[in-house]
Amino acid sequence: MTLLIAVIAAVTVTTVWYVSPKARKLKVGTLALMYWGASLMWLVDAVVEYTELRADYFTPAQTDMLNDAFLGLCVTALGLVIWLVTVLVKDPCGVIRKALKGKA
C-alpha cells in the first residue's frame, strides 16, 4: 500500500510539473524527486519482502494494509511539508521578500 500511494503521488506531481510552467518555477520537481525516491525505496522493500514470503506476500492482513496506508499517507504529507519549507526558504516568486519590504 505504501508503494501504491507513493507511485500515485509521484505520477501526479510529475504530471503537474510537466504540464505547468508555474509549477516548475515553484520547484515541484523537487517534490516529484522525493516521491520517486520513496517509490523506489518501497519497490526494493516489496521485492525483498516477496523473496521472504513468496505467495503469502499477496495476502496481507487488514491491519497490515491499514498500517501501510497510514504510513504512505504520512510520508506523502511529510514530503509536502519538506517541499513547502524549501519553497518558503528559496522564495522563487519573491512573495515573502515583497511582504517583508512592505512592512519594513
Secondary structure, DSSP 4 states (H G I P E B T S, - for coil): -HHHHHHHHHHHHHHHHHH-HHHHHTTHHHHHHHHHHHHHHHHHHHHHHHHHHGGGGGS--HHHHHHHHHHHHHHHHHHHHHHHHHHHHH-TT-HHHHHHHHH-
